[in-house]
Amino acid sequence: MEGVATDSNTSGEKDRPARPGRPSGSGTRRPRRVRMTGKERREQLLDIGRTLFAERGFEGTSVEEIAAKAGVSKPVVYEHFGGKEGLYAVVVDREMRRMLDMVTTSLTAGHPRELCEQATFALLDYIEEYTDGFRILVRDSPVAQSTGTFASLISDIATQVEDILGLEFKARGFDAKLAPLYAQALVGMVALTGQWWLDVRKPKKAEVAAHLVNLAWHGLDGLEQKPRLIGHRKA
């Protein structure tokens, strides 16, 4: 019947030998290219962007390169993120949330010194496990993120420590209003040391954590209620 395709094996005819240059059987079919879903493509672009931004920074990375690494055209990147700025903002937002979550969920102990150890380990764990993310966060970003900057992230983590210090200050008769200042100082100390440790990777993580906690804890242990300056400058 005209217009209806039928299989040659059901037509009553014998199989004909294949013509030269035309392979028969299963060899005639090329493997189909697996297409990604929109969600899968988005995740792929985020992974590629994360790697490139960590290696080259925001300015050193182009939409063309991101698209080429993903095997897609530039419009696909624009479709998902509106451009390089949008992709970068999502990457930074994810890393900030990841770091904050790791610190927040690590604080489970009751003793203040162990809480200090847990927060220190959480920051060092993030730096070690998500090195690309940390490198992106500590760069000066030209793009405004919804969650702010690296400084604001450190401030968010310091808020978690602030409550712990506030209780400790009250127990020792210190002014609890100064807890935010000391929390910023302690968290900043760990973050900057972690940035240095990321490059040298010596000593081992547990030893770095022990020294940081040693400085923080014994520094607090010998804290003066009314610290004074001993130099000539007073203002």
C-alpha beads as a LAMMPS data file, in Angstrom:
LAMMPS data file: protein, C-alpha beads

235 atoms
234 bonds

1 atom types
1 bond types

-500.0 500.0 xlo xhi
-500.0 500.0 ylo yhi
-500.0 500.0 zlo zhi

Masses

1 110.0

Atoms # bond

1 1 1 0.000 0.000 0.000
2 1 1 1.417 3.367 -0.938
3 1 1 2.581 5.602 1.876
4 1 1 2.872 2.825 4.482
5 1 1 6.359 1.765 5.554
6 1 1 6.785 -1.959 6.128
7 1 1 9.608 -4.047 7.511
8 1 1 11.442 -5.952 4.728
9 1 1 11.341 -9.197 6.695
10 1 1 7.535 -9.212 6.641
11 1 1 7.132 -8.465 2.955
12 1 1 7.595 -12.099 1.835
13 1 1 10.829 -11.282 -0.001
14 1 1 14.203 -12.790 0.829
15 1 1 16.828 -10.582 2.426
16 1 1 18.836 -8.891 -0.251
17 1 1 22.598 -8.515 0.127
18 1 1 23.650 -5.072 1.188
19 1 1 24.851 -2.711 -1.498
20 1 1 28.520 -1.751 -1.466
21 1 1 29.142 1.226 0.779
22 1 1 25.860 0.754 2.662
23 1 1 26.304 -1.358 5.791
24 1 1 23.226 -3.352 6.720
25 1 1 21.720 -4.383 10.042
26 1 1 22.357 -2.579 13.309
27 1 1 25.413 -0.837 11.888
28 1 1 23.204 1.610 10.005
29 1 1 22.094 3.331 13.220
30 1 1 24.256 5.921 14.875
31 1 1 24.188 6.187 18.666
32 1 1 21.833 8.920 19.712
33 1 1 23.244 11.883 21.606
34 1 1 21.773 11.987 25.097
35 1 1 20.049 15.300 25.678
36 1 1 20.187 16.931 29.105
37 1 1 17.141 18.217 30.886
38 1 1 17.040 21.910 31.678
39 1 1 17.978 21.179 35.296
40 1 1 20.907 18.960 34.272
41 1 1 22.197 21.571 31.840
42 1 1 21.955 24.270 34.489
43 1 1 23.967 22.170 36.951
44 1 1 26.558 21.431 34.280
45 1 1 26.998 25.123 33.523
46 1 1 27.295 25.911 37.238
47 1 1 30.001 23.262 37.705
48 1 1 31.966 24.526 34.716
49 1 1 31.570 28.146 35.751
50 1 1 32.641 27.354 39.318
51 1 1 35.863 25.730 38.082
52 1 1 36.708 28.531 35.657
53 1 1 35.911 31.345 38.094
54 1 1 38.152 29.695 40.704
55 1 1 41.026 29.352 38.230
56 1 1 40.794 32.690 36.417
57 1 1 38.469 34.939 38.351
58 1 1 35.370 36.700 37.064
59 1 1 37.151 38.987 34.597
60 1 1 39.322 36.191 33.198
61 1 1 36.353 33.967 32.361
62 1 1 34.190 34.428 29.264
63 1 1 30.745 33.189 28.265
64 1 1 32.328 31.751 25.111
65 1 1 34.639 29.555 27.170
66 1 1 31.877 28.389 29.490
67 1 1 29.702 27.469 26.501
68 1 1 32.578 25.690 24.738
69 1 1 33.386 23.599 27.825
70 1 1 29.727 22.600 28.055
71 1 1 29.469 21.837 24.346
72 1 1 26.657 24.331 23.817
73 1 1 26.194 27.698 22.156
74 1 1 26.383 31.022 23.999
75 1 1 22.590 31.593 23.893
76 1 1 22.135 28.521 26.125
77 1 1 24.168 30.206 28.884
78 1 1 22.145 33.396 28.474
79 1 1 18.906 31.417 28.534
80 1 1 19.706 29.877 31.916
81 1 1 21.458 32.760 33.698
82 1 1 21.053 35.922 31.631
83 1 1 24.819 36.190 31.219
84 1 1 28.114 35.681 33.020
85 1 1 27.084 37.920 35.916
86 1 1 24.003 35.825 36.624
87 1 1 25.949 32.576 36.568
88 1 1 28.612 34.007 38.860
89 1 1 26.027 35.277 41.326
90 1 1 24.405 31.839 41.624
91 1 1 27.796 30.159 42.135
92 1 1 28.749 32.620 44.890
93 1 1 25.344 32.378 46.556
94 1 1 25.600 28.575 46.694
95 1 1 29.100 28.635 48.167
96 1 1 28.166 31.168 50.819
97 1 1 25.191 29.092 51.898
98 1 1 27.269 25.928 51.907
99 1 1 29.946 27.413 54.160
100 1 1 27.423 28.939 56.558
101 1 1 25.469 25.668 56.754
102 1 1 28.629 23.688 57.500
103 1 1 29.521 25.990 60.387
104 1 1 25.994 26.188 61.772
105 1 1 25.381 22.438 61.747
106 1 1 28.785 21.741 63.323
107 1 1 27.974 23.566 66.556
108 1 1 26.619 20.703 68.657
109 1 1 28.843 20.565 71.750
110 1 1 28.045 22.071 75.123
111 1 1 31.480 23.219 76.285
112 1 1 32.546 26.583 74.803
113 1 1 36.060 25.378 73.951
114 1 1 34.720 22.394 72.019
115 1 1 32.290 24.672 70.204
116 1 1 35.276 26.793 69.212
117 1 1 37.004 23.646 67.920
118 1 1 33.918 22.615 65.947
119 1 1 33.576 26.014 64.272
120 1 1 37.292 26.019 63.398
121 1 1 37.146 22.534 61.928
122 1 1 34.010 23.420 59.938
123 1 1 35.755 26.361 58.260
124 1 1 38.889 24.333 57.532
125 1 1 36.763 21.435 56.245
126 1 1 35.012 23.748 53.816
127 1 1 38.320 25.184 52.609
128 1 1 39.721 21.687 52.080
129 1 1 36.652 20.053 50.509
130 1 1 35.371 23.002 48.460
131 1 1 38.626 24.678 47.494
132 1 1 37.242 26.161 44.267
133 1 1 34.329 27.663 46.147
134 1 1 36.565 29.219 48.786
135 1 1 38.886 30.707 46.155
136 1 1 35.869 32.336 44.524
137 1 1 34.556 33.719 47.820
138 1 1 37.803 35.379 48.868
139 1 1 38.228 37.165 45.542
140 1 1 37.013 40.721 45.220
141 1 1 33.818 40.298 43.243
142 1 1 32.602 42.960 40.778
143 1 1 29.112 41.495 40.993
144 1 1 26.667 42.246 43.779
145 1 1 25.202 39.107 45.304
146 1 1 21.905 38.736 47.103
147 1 1 23.745 37.391 50.135
148 1 1 26.398 40.094 50.119
149 1 1 30.165 39.726 50.171
150 1 1 32.698 37.442 51.822
151 1 1 32.918 39.972 54.651
152 1 1 29.175 39.701 55.237
153 1 1 29.462 35.902 55.243
154 1 1 32.160 36.071 57.921
155 1 1 29.844 38.383 59.827
156 1 1 27.027 35.807 59.603
157 1 1 29.327 33.087 60.967
158 1 1 30.534 35.421 63.713
159 1 1 26.909 35.873 64.773
160 1 1 26.784 32.138 65.499
161 1 1 29.858 32.482 67.727
162 1 1 28.627 35.692 69.305
163 1 1 25.963 33.998 71.411
164 1 1 28.511 31.531 72.777
165 1 1 30.920 34.310 73.718
166 1 1 28.116 36.368 75.246
167 1 1 27.324 33.601 77.725
168 1 1 31.001 33.096 78.502
169 1 1 31.507 36.824 79.048
170 1 1 28.593 36.998 81.471
171 1 1 29.944 34.011 83.415
172 1 1 33.317 35.753 83.781
173 1 1 31.900 39.158 84.628
174 1 1 32.858 40.813 81.339
175 1 1 30.747 43.204 79.320
176 1 1 28.606 40.968 77.073
177 1 1 28.107 43.890 74.671
178 1 1 31.685 43.346 73.486
179 1 1 30.963 39.759 72.388
180 1 1 30.276 40.781 68.739
181 1 1 33.702 42.449 68.488
182 1 1 35.515 39.369 69.787
183 1 1 33.408 37.047 67.629
184 1 1 34.413 38.978 64.502
185 1 1 38.069 38.849 65.570
186 1 1 38.040 35.097 66.201
187 1 1 36.215 34.118 63.014
188 1 1 38.316 36.499 60.942
189 1 1 41.461 34.944 62.402
190 1 1 40.371 31.459 61.352
191 1 1 39.246 32.550 57.873
192 1 1 42.489 34.393 57.068
193 1 1 44.619 31.571 58.448
194 1 1 42.589 29.160 56.343
195 1 1 43.319 31.243 53.263
196 1 1 47.034 30.976 53.984
197 1 1 46.785 27.237 54.761
198 1 1 45.010 26.648 51.436
199 1 1 48.242 27.503 49.630
200 1 1 50.834 25.896 51.912
201 1 1 48.827 22.905 53.249
202 1 1 51.181 22.608 56.212
203 1 1 50.859 21.649 58.997
204 1 1 47.994 19.132 58.934
205 1 1 44.441 20.379 59.370
206 1 1 44.002 19.038 62.912
207 1 1 47.229 20.732 63.994
208 1 1 46.172 24.033 62.435
209 1 1 42.834 23.781 64.246
210 1 1 44.571 23.011 67.548
211 1 1 46.846 26.057 67.271
212 1 1 43.983 28.362 66.308
213 1 1 41.846 27.183 69.206
214 1 1 44.860 27.435 71.518
215 1 1 45.367 31.082 70.598
216 1 1 41.667 31.888 70.746
217 1 1 40.861 30.029 73.947
218 1 1 43.879 30.997 76.014
219 1 1 43.668 34.500 74.677
220 1 1 40.135 34.673 76.051
221 1 1 41.252 32.909 79.226
222 1 1 43.651 35.719 80.052
223 1 1 41.316 38.487 78.945
224 1 1 41.410 41.716 80.933
225 1 1 38.057 43.136 81.935
226 1 1 39.269 46.626 81.064
227 1 1 42.093 46.338 78.544
228 1 1 44.525 49.265 78.399
229 1 1 47.081 50.538 75.935
230 1 1 50.680 50.742 77.150
231 1 1 52.098 52.898 74.331
232 1 1 52.115 56.662 74.022
233 1 1 49.197 56.722 71.602
234 1 1 45.813 56.715 73.325
235 1 1 43.450 57.644 70.463

Bonds

1 1 1 2
2 1 2 3
3 1 3 4
4 1 4 5
5 1 5 6
6 1 6 7
7 1 7 8
8 1 8 9
9 1 9 10
10 1 10 11
11 1 11 12
12 1 12 13
13 1 13 14
14 1 14 15
15 1 15 16
16 1 16 17
17 1 17 18
18 1 18 19
19 1 19 20
20 1 20 21
21 1 21 22
22 1 22 23
23 1 23 24
24 1 24 25
25 1 25 26
26 1 26 27
27 1 27 28
28 1 28 29
29 1 29 30
30 1 30 31
31 1 31 32
32 1 32 33
33 1 33 34
34 1 34 35
35 1 35 36
36 1 36 37
37 1 37 38
38 1 38 39
39 1 39 40
40 1 40 41
41 1 41 42
42 1 42 43
43 1 43 44
44 1 44 45
45 1 45 46
46 1 46 47
47 1 47 48
48 1 48 49
49 1 49 50
50 1 50 51
51 1 51 52
52 1 52 53
53 1 53 54
54 1 54 55
55 1 55 56
56 1 56 57
57 1 57 58
58 1 58 59
59 1 59 60
60 1 60 61
61 1 61 62
62 1 62 63
63 1 63 64
64 1 64 65
65 1 65 66
66 1 66 67
67 1 67 68
68 1 68 69
69 1 69 70
70 1 70 71
71 1 71 72
72 1 72 73
73 1 73 74
74 1 74 75
75 1 75 76
76 1 76 77
77 1 77 78
78 1 78 79
79 1 79 80
80 1 80 81
81 1 81 82
82 1 82 83
83 1 83 84
84 1 84 85
85 1 85 86
86 1 86 87
87 1 87 88
88 1 88 89
89 1 89 90
90 1 90 91
91 1 91 92
92 1 92 93
93 1 93 94
94 1 94 95
95 1 95 96
96 1 96 97
97 1 97 98
98 1 98 99
99 1 99 100
100 1 100 101
101 1 101 102
102 1 102 103
103 1 103 104
104 1 104 105
105 1 105 106
106 1 106 107
107 1 107 108
108 1 108 109
109 1 109 110
110 1 110 111
111 1 111 112
112 1 112 113
113 1 113 114
114 1 114 115
115 1 115 116
116 1 116 117
117 1 117 118
118 1 118 119
119 1 119 120
120 1 120 121
121 1 121 122
122 1 122 123
123 1 123 124
124 1 124 125
125 1 125 126
126 1 126 127
127 1 127 128
128 1 128 129
129 1 129 130
130 1 130 131
131 1 131 132
132 1 132 133
133 1 133 134
134 1 134 135
135 1 135 136
136 1 136 137
137 1 137 138
138 1 138 139
139 1 139 140
140 1 140 141
141 1 141 142
142 1 142 143
143 1 143 144
144 1 144 145
145 1 145 146
146 1 146 147
147 1 147 148
148 1 148 149
149 1 149 150
150 1 150 151
151 1 151 152
152 1 152 153
153 1 153 154
154 1 154 155
155 1 155 156
156 1 156 157
157 1 157 158
158 1 158 159
159 1 159 160
160 1 160 161
161 1 161 162
162 1 162 163
163 1 163 164
164 1 164 165
165 1 165 166
166 1 166 167
167 1 167 168
168 1 168 169
169 1 169 170
170 1 170 171
171 1 171 172
172 1 172 173
173 1 173 174
174 1 174 175
175 1 175 176
176 1 176 177
177 1 177 178
178 1 178 179
179 1 179 180
180 1 180 181
181 1 181 182
182 1 182 183
183 1 183 184
184 1 184 185
185 1 185 186
186 1 186 187
187 1 187 188
188 1 188 189
189 1 189 190
190 1 190 191
191 1 191 192
192 1 192 193
193 1 193 194
194 1 194 195
195 1 195 196
196 1 196 197
197 1 197 198
198 1 198 199
199 1 199 200
200 1 200 201
201 1 201 202
202 1 202 203
203 1 203 204
204 1 204 205
205 1 205 206
206 1 206 207
207 1 207 208
208 1 208 209
209 1 209 210
210 1 210 211
211 1 211 212
212 1 212 213
213 1 213 214
214 1 214 215
215 1 215 216
216 1 216 217
217 1 217 218
218 1 218 219
219 1 219 220
220 1 220 221
221 1 221 222
222 1 222 223
223 1 223 224
224 1 224 225
225 1 225 226
226 1 226 227
227 1 227 228
228 1 228 229
229 1 229 230
230 1 230 231
231 1 231 232
232 1 232 233
233 1 233 234
234 1 234 235
